[in-house]
Amino acid sequence: MTTTVPTLAVWKFASCDGCQLSLLDCEDELLAVAGRVRVAHFLEASRHVEPGPYDVSLVEGSITTAADARRIRDVRKMSRTLVTIGACATAGGVQALRNFADVDEFRSLVYARPEYVSALATSTPIAAHVDVDHELHGCPIDRGQLLEVITALLLGRRPDVPAHSVCFQCKQRGNVCVAVAHGTPCLGPVTRAGCGALCPAYRRGCYGCFGPMETPNAAAEAALLRATGLSDEDVRRMYRTFHTADPVFIALSEVTAGPAGRPDDRA
């Protein structure tokens, strides 16, 4: 009896490649996964490319050019299941800082021949352009969560990825709360779990790498950040880094610090 091996494709848009490297870093676990799927398109790992359609596509990176906006629609047509991986693909990434500024001005200041640089005025997540089946957050993503998503899709079940806050993981690790004990600014109470509370474990505040949790308490976080002595501009910058274009973090920054420099509705 012949069985069809599911095909996996990995795609890159505007990003640093860190989330793709997280997949390669799975090492032994990746070998087990490779035995269950056929990697048909993964340019970070191999020049070998098989034509679609593909059973599962993992997409890293945000949309920052008109060409990429067209290409992601082609990827969607070739993919039975499309999973966005990382902060760039799910929330525009660090490059979405352009959403709050004048891109033409940046281009003229940075490049000697700006007319050769083709870029959109905004950096937007994949879901702003095509339907997405699953999202995997993080900057970079957690390899354990990535393996869970791939395994779940192979078995035909819904991936079990946490939506609660980093505070839960701090308690699991026995961390002392850096905000309460040391007065350190921390986004852990409003940030999605997934990092294992890495920064608080080393007495650093959470930077929000995994984006907003499912139901953040904006008022409580605002009071916590103000108590650490942060200025309004400091608060905005904390929220507008890894998940700059995420509407939840944009809203949280405005609740905490008041509106300023809000991008247009394309973000």
TORMARKE-390121 format. One record per residue (C-alpha): residue number from 0; x, y negated, z negated. Coordinates in Angstrom, 3 decimals. Layout:
NODE  paba         X         Y         Z
NODE   NUM         X         Y         Z
...
***
This chain:
NODE  paba         X         Y         Z
NODE     0     0.000     0.000     0.000
NODE     1     1.392    -3.366     1.045
NODE     2     0.923    -6.387    -1.200
NODE     3     1.406    -9.997    -0.203
NODE     4     4.033   -11.847    -2.212
NODE     5     2.916   -15.393    -3.167
NODE     6     4.959   -18.192    -1.613
NODE     7     6.405   -21.117    -3.578
NODE     8     7.484   -24.477    -2.154
NODE     9     9.245   -27.313    -3.993
NODE    10     9.099   -30.846    -2.609
NODE    11    10.972   -34.056    -3.425
NODE    12     9.744   -37.625    -3.111
NODE    13    11.175   -40.723    -4.887
NODE    14    12.922   -39.278    -7.948
NODE    15    16.262   -38.383    -9.509
NODE    16    15.931   -34.589    -8.891
NODE    17    15.955   -33.932   -12.658
NODE    18    12.730   -31.930   -12.645
NODE    19    13.936   -29.713    -9.799
NODE    20    17.139   -29.158   -11.753
NODE    21    14.984   -28.093   -14.726
NODE    22    13.656   -25.290   -12.523
NODE    23    17.196   -24.242   -11.543
NODE    24    18.244   -24.420   -15.207
NODE    25    15.762   -21.654   -16.046
NODE    26    18.541   -19.218   -15.009
NODE    27    17.561   -15.739   -16.289
NODE    28    13.873   -16.637   -16.436
NODE    29    14.047   -17.920   -12.861
NODE    30    15.335   -14.543   -11.698
NODE    31    12.254   -12.891   -13.190
NODE    32     9.986   -15.428   -11.490
NODE    33    11.854   -14.999    -8.199
NODE    34    10.984   -11.322    -8.327
NODE    35     7.292   -12.196    -8.282
NODE    36     7.250   -14.959    -5.663
NODE    37     8.971   -15.790    -2.395
NODE    38    10.654   -19.186    -2.523
NODE    39     9.814   -20.419     0.965
NODE    40    10.864   -24.077     0.716
NODE    41    13.259   -25.487    -1.890
NODE    42    15.933   -27.696    -0.325
NODE    43    17.601   -28.351    -3.686
NODE    44    18.459   -24.646    -3.844
NODE    45    18.623   -23.391    -0.270
NODE    46    18.601   -24.508     3.359
NODE    47    16.372   -21.541     4.198
NODE    48    12.867   -22.786     5.000
NODE    49     9.799   -20.768     5.920
NODE    50     6.743   -22.376     7.511
NODE    51     3.569   -22.900     5.473
NODE    52     0.935   -22.561     4.280
NODE    53     2.232   -22.062     0.735
NODE    54     0.403   -20.552    -2.224
NODE    55     1.931   -22.987    -4.748
NODE    56     3.704   -26.286    -4.168
NODE    57     5.625   -28.066    -6.919
NODE    58     5.974   -31.774    -6.121
NODE    59     8.550   -34.036    -7.757
NODE    60     8.695   -37.798    -7.245
NODE    61     6.452   -40.796    -6.625
NODE    62     5.211   -42.400    -3.415
NODE    63     7.281   -45.500    -2.602
NODE    64     7.252   -45.660     1.213
NODE    65     4.611   -45.466     3.924
NODE    66     6.376   -42.405     5.354
NODE    67     6.072   -40.588     2.018
NODE    68     2.386   -41.512     1.820
NODE    69     1.908   -39.707     5.129
NODE    70     4.157   -36.780     4.172
NODE    71     2.331   -36.000     0.926
NODE    72    -0.900   -35.570     2.880
NODE    73     0.851   -32.985     5.057
NODE    74     2.152   -31.197     1.944
NODE    75    -1.363   -31.111     0.508
NODE    76    -2.743   -29.526     3.693
NODE    77    -0.071   -26.801     3.541
NODE    78    -0.573   -26.020    -0.174
NODE    79    -3.305   -23.856    -1.662
NODE    80    -2.340   -25.096    -5.158
NODE    81    -0.440   -28.338    -5.708
NODE    82     1.285   -29.045    -9.034
NODE    83     2.940   -32.392    -9.729
NODE    84     6.000   -32.156   -11.974
NODE    85     7.562   -34.971   -13.963
NODE    86     6.918   -38.609   -14.811
NODE    87     7.572   -39.862   -11.278
NODE    88     5.012   -37.537    -9.699
NODE    89     2.405   -37.913   -12.447
NODE    90     2.803   -41.607   -13.346
NODE    91     5.008   -43.464   -10.888
NODE    92     8.215   -43.088   -12.896
NODE    93    10.807   -45.695   -13.826
NODE    94    10.679   -47.014   -10.261
NODE    95     7.101   -48.213   -10.915
NODE    96     8.649   -51.195   -12.693
NODE    97     8.377   -52.741    -9.229
NODE    98     4.601   -52.793    -9.769
NODE    99     5.061   -55.737   -12.132
NODE   100     7.437   -57.714    -9.920
NODE   101     7.990   -59.148    -6.460
NODE   102     9.537   -56.364    -4.389
NODE   103    10.477   -58.697    -1.539
NODE   104    12.465   -60.842    -3.960
NODE   105    14.289   -57.813    -5.344
NODE   106    15.056   -56.620    -1.838
NODE   107    16.507   -59.989    -0.796
NODE   108    18.729   -60.188    -3.877
NODE   109    20.047   -56.618    -3.821
NODE   110    20.510   -55.793    -0.133
NODE   111    22.623   -57.647     2.423
NODE   112    20.166   -56.700     5.193
NODE   113    16.797   -56.350     3.444
NODE   114    14.961   -56.067     6.755
NODE   115    16.296   -52.513     7.047
NODE   116    14.754   -51.442     3.738
NODE   117    11.240   -50.036     4.082
NODE   118     9.377   -49.787     0.793
NODE   119     5.867   -50.213    -0.528
NODE   120     5.105   -52.927    -3.066
NODE   121     4.243   -50.256    -5.641
NODE   122     5.425   -46.844    -6.807
NODE   123     2.399   -44.619    -7.350
NODE   124     1.793   -41.069    -8.591
NODE   125     0.922   -38.261    -6.198
NODE   126    -2.667   -38.140    -7.497
NODE   127    -3.225   -41.659    -6.154
NODE   128    -2.909   -40.221    -2.640
NODE   129    -4.105   -36.586    -2.646
NODE   130    -5.980   -34.148    -4.868
NODE   131    -3.755   -32.506    -7.486
NODE   132    -4.580   -29.157    -9.100
NODE   133    -2.282   -29.356   -12.138
NODE   134     0.061   -31.930   -13.683
NODE   135     3.207   -31.173   -15.652
NODE   136     4.503   -34.188   -17.553
NODE   137     7.942   -35.165   -18.811
NODE   138    11.145   -36.956   -17.848
NODE   139    12.376   -34.395   -17.155
NODE   140     9.802   -31.628   -17.528
NODE   141    10.232   -28.899   -20.120
NODE   142    11.384   -25.666   -18.508
NODE   143     9.261   -23.579   -20.884
NODE   144     6.145   -25.443   -19.762
NODE   145     7.193   -25.035   -16.125
NODE   146     7.543   -21.265   -16.528
NODE   147     4.142   -21.187   -18.259
NODE   148     2.509   -22.959   -15.320
NODE   149     4.120   -20.711   -12.709
NODE   150     3.298   -17.560   -14.706
NODE   151    -0.301   -18.662   -15.242
NODE   152    -0.788   -19.356   -11.553
NODE   153     0.653   -15.942   -10.650
NODE   154    -1.737   -14.259   -13.077
NODE   155    -4.729   -16.326   -11.988
NODE   156    -5.342   -18.033   -15.343
NODE   157    -5.334   -21.656   -16.478
NODE   158    -1.927   -22.881   -17.720
NODE   159    -1.697   -23.417   -21.476
NODE   160     0.083   -26.773   -21.771
NODE   161    -0.379   -28.857   -24.954
NODE   162    -2.186   -32.207   -24.852
NODE   163    -1.560   -33.144   -28.512
NODE   164     1.069   -35.593   -29.725
NODE   165     4.774   -35.296   -30.465
NODE   166     3.900   -35.685   -34.170
NODE   167     2.711   -32.064   -34.184
NODE   168     6.102   -30.899   -32.984
NODE   169     7.831   -33.081   -35.573
NODE   170     5.863   -31.322   -38.308
NODE   171     6.646   -27.920   -36.780
NODE   172    10.372   -28.734   -36.893
NODE   173    10.173   -30.178   -40.399
NODE   174    11.339   -33.607   -39.230
NODE   175    11.080   -36.565   -41.566
NODE   176     8.875   -39.219   -39.910
NODE   177    11.316   -41.817   -38.596
NODE   178     8.636   -44.516   -38.457
NODE   179     7.476   -44.083   -42.052
NODE   180    10.798   -43.188   -43.686
NODE   181    13.164   -45.453   -41.737
NODE   182    10.986   -48.075   -40.055
NODE   183    12.114   -46.910   -36.619
NODE   184     9.833   -47.804   -33.660
NODE   185     8.348   -44.551   -32.374
NODE   186     5.824   -43.674   -29.651
NODE   187     5.421   -40.119   -30.970
NODE   188     1.848   -40.618   -32.262
NODE   189     0.578   -41.486   -28.750
NODE   190     2.943   -39.346   -26.631
NODE   191     2.173   -35.884   -25.265
NODE   192     4.098   -32.991   -26.824
NODE   193     6.581   -31.044   -24.744
NODE   194    10.075   -32.231   -25.681
NODE   195    10.194   -30.357   -28.985
NODE   196    10.429   -33.708   -30.817
NODE   197    14.035   -33.953   -29.704
NODE   198    14.668   -37.654   -30.435
NODE   199    13.026   -37.744   -33.892
NODE   200    15.037   -34.647   -34.817
NODE   201    18.124   -36.888   -34.485
NODE   202    16.504   -39.803   -36.337
NODE   203    15.640   -41.646   -33.118
NODE   204    12.183   -42.908   -32.264
NODE   205    10.213   -41.225   -29.473
NODE   206    10.578   -43.045   -26.128
NODE   207     7.387   -41.643   -24.598
NODE   208     9.107   -39.423   -22.014
NODE   209     6.101   -37.097   -21.719
NODE   210     3.497   -39.809   -21.238
NODE   211     0.279   -40.397   -23.161
NODE   212    -1.393   -37.679   -25.169
NODE   213    -5.016   -36.799   -24.460
NODE   214    -6.721   -39.216   -26.887
NODE   215    -4.219   -41.794   -28.232
NODE   216    -5.208   -44.032   -31.129
NODE   217    -4.222   -47.432   -29.746
NODE   218    -5.092   -49.481   -32.829
NODE   219    -3.113   -47.262   -35.210
NODE   220    -0.056   -47.249   -32.942
NODE   221    -0.243   -51.028   -32.555
NODE   222    -0.147   -51.466   -36.332
NODE   223     2.748   -48.989   -36.628
NODE   224     4.866   -50.764   -34.011
NODE   225     4.171   -54.204   -35.457
NODE   226     5.205   -52.952   -38.888
NODE   227     8.668   -52.105   -37.513
NODE   228     9.143   -55.739   -36.481
NODE   229     8.947   -55.323   -32.702
NODE   230     8.079   -58.350   -30.591
NODE   231     5.240   -58.187   -28.078
NODE   232     7.726   -58.052   -25.211
NODE   233     9.603   -55.170   -26.882
NODE   234     6.353   -53.240   -27.147
NODE   235     5.516   -53.763   -23.478
NODE   236     8.941   -52.501   -22.496
NODE   237     8.568   -49.379   -24.633
NODE   238     5.395   -48.406   -22.827
NODE   239     6.499   -49.465   -19.371
NODE   240     9.499   -47.244   -18.753
NODE   241     9.152   -43.562   -17.881
NODE   242     5.382   -43.700   -17.275
NODE   243     5.160   -47.285   -16.075
NODE   244     2.150   -46.843   -13.784
NODE   245     0.164   -44.631   -16.148
NODE   246    -3.100   -46.509   -16.784
NODE   247    -3.273   -45.238   -20.370
NODE   248     0.167   -46.605   -21.268
NODE   249    -0.598   -49.861   -19.443
NODE   250    -3.767   -50.189   -21.521
NODE   251    -1.908   -49.301   -24.726
NODE   252     0.727   -51.958   -24.036
NODE   253    -1.997   -54.560   -23.641
NODE   254    -3.876   -53.492   -26.763
NODE   255    -0.651   -53.650   -28.727
NODE   256     0.944   -56.758   -27.262
NODE   257    -1.713   -58.526   -25.198
NODE   258    -1.960   -58.648   -21.381
NODE   259     1.018   -59.875   -19.402
NODE   260     2.187   -59.152   -15.896
NODE   261    -0.451   -56.569   -15.104
NODE   262     0.016   -55.066   -11.634
NODE   263    -2.704   -55.027    -9.030
NODE   264    -5.192   -52.169    -8.832
NODE   265    -2.970   -50.115    -6.529
NODE   266    -0.899   -49.075    -9.578
***
